[in-house]
Amino acid sequence: MKKLALIFTGILLIVNGLVAQVVESPLAPGVKLLNYEKNKSALVFFKEAAEKNPTDGETIFWYGQSLLAQNYNGLPTAEYIKKAKEVYQNALQVNPNNPWLLVGTAHIQALEGADMNEVKQHLEVAITTTLITKGKYKGKPSQDIINAIGRVFAELPIALDHTYAIDKLKETITAYDVVNPNLYINLGINYLKLGGEHGGEAVSAFQEAFTRDPKNAYPHYRIGKIYLTQNNKESLEENFKKALEIDPEFAPVYFSLFMYYSMYNTEIAKTNLDLFLKYADKDPVYDFYNADYLFRVGQYEASLQKAKALEAAVSIADLPRLAVLLAYNYDRIGDSIQAKNYIEQFIANNPTDKILNADYELAVKVLSKFSGNQTVLADLLQKAIAADPLKENKLKYYKLGVDMLEKSNMYTEELKWYSDYSALRGLKDEVYYYKTSSIAVNAKDGNTAMAVAKEYIAAFPEKPQGYTLYTKGAKLVDTANNLGILFEAISIQNQFLLKDAAKYKQNLVNNFYTMMAYYNETKDFENAIAMCDKVLELIPGDAQTTKIKESLTKNWEIIKKMPAGSQKPAVPETKKTS
């Protein structure tokens, strides 16, 4: 669905140096239709206006904007970009220096991927040709043209130079005593284009727009949309309610409520869907939302039937989220191959700002059913992490990656993902220590396991898991049990285990046997015998231990009878590794 156009041209500033009066533009009803996402109606309105006044730059500008609004994904299709371009080029042949047409042409250039410096050159010319020539505001730009520039950038994809529009809007706002409220609306949306961390500045801009135009429902709608992305139920409902109090026929509010409640309450969602369909433009494509509702209430076959009929009538390129709905339905009826085809198609063909959290979750769920997709999924999740401004969502993506890699026994990769997850989480609690050292053990990374487990012991000395993981890490480093590393780890663990020898008897027996093996390897038979005695204290009369002790005692007796210089040192010898 098309993100809303942002400009009410209802305020026309006529500046003679001191006076600014409010005059409603004859184009205002058409712009309102764009704001209300009645894009088909807006196109009819501006087409008729252009036919009546084909030489008026402002009218042609809005006609082109209404052409670019004919889409269902927020981005103009190639077909309508071409049509809008032809409209602007034809008009420029008659009036080559018209500032409105220059702004419209710059919009087309940006959509076609032109160098942004070239785009800005057209915009600077448009600004220069509309500078006030006398009076108090001499040298100041036209608010209407700056407003149009703000709209263009608000409609452009994320990652273009939205700071340019923000700077122009702020400069113009501060230049005038009476300010077009829609400058603030454009300012707010361009702030959002910079990323979620600018949400506070966007909210302030929208609030200022409402203060200056209390009869405009649009600012509260935009604020509600911000809180919707944050899943802030109280604030989104409050602002959507205020928008509907101003205008109960504001269809986009009902659609936003439908999308929100479709995840939580299908009955409320259906009520809002019905209201949206009542007040929105009549369009068969909106059958998509009925199909979506059927999916939400578990009628997968009925939803699939509607979705397939819509796919036959409308290209998925024009209605991308249809691919997601088809993927969901196929997944629920057990057709993983079709689900995979559709979700891969959607992820591959859409920009990251059009992909929702749930879309990535579905992709992971479906693609995980097929072997060899872990790398592809990891790349998808990395894109999601980079694109999403919310920490909560980034953590969710990291967790999806960790779980996927763990199920695939890709422990080395899992360790890196969990480290990044933990760094973002910013909390070293018991879960962090246990999970990190456990994954490191599975990844055969003994040094990391020991380092983290050592911190685990220091932070939670009363927990046995830290000592166990420290020992497991030491075994990975000291594989031959002759470096003293495993010996030291076991000694530390034993200090904990001996606090409750009855409870940890078997653990202690195992540890004393390991220490016995170390002493035997280093020919320190006296201490090896002492370890046998430790075991026999725990399991008196144990036949195997008694037999081992007898053998060690014989060796020790032989060593004691040897000349002093020929005895093996009772210290570990580091074996050379090839």
Secondary structure, 3 states (H helix, E strand, C coil): CCCCCCCCCCCCCCCCCCCCCCCCCCCHHHHHHHHCCCHHHHHHHHHHHHHHCCCCHHHHHHHHHHHHCCCCCCCCCHHHHHHHHHHHHHHHHHCCCCHHHHHHHHHHHHHCCCCHHHHHHHHHHHHHCCCCCCCCCCCCCCHHHHHHHHHHHHHCCCCCCHHHHHHHHHHHHHHCCCCCHHHHHHHHHHHHHCCHHHHHHHHHHHHHHHHHCCCCCHHHHHHHHHHHHCCCHHHHHHHHHHHHHHCCCCHHHHHHHHHHHCCCCHHHHHHHHHHHHHHCCCCHHHHHHHHHHHHHCCCHHHHHHHHHHHHHHCCCCCCCHHHHHHHHHHHHCCCHHHHHHHHHHHHHHCCHHHCCHHHHHHHHHHHCCCCCCHHHHHHHHHHHHHHCCCHHHHHHHHHHHHHHHHHCCCHHHHHHHHHHHHHHHCCCCHHHHHHHHHHHHHCCCHHHHHHHHHHHHHHCCCCHHHHHHHHHHHHHHCCCCCCCHHHHHHHHHHHHHHHHCCCCHHHHHHHHHHHHHHHHHCCCHHHHHHHHHHHHHHCCCCHHHHHHHHHHHHHHHHHHHCCHHHCCCCCCCCCCCC
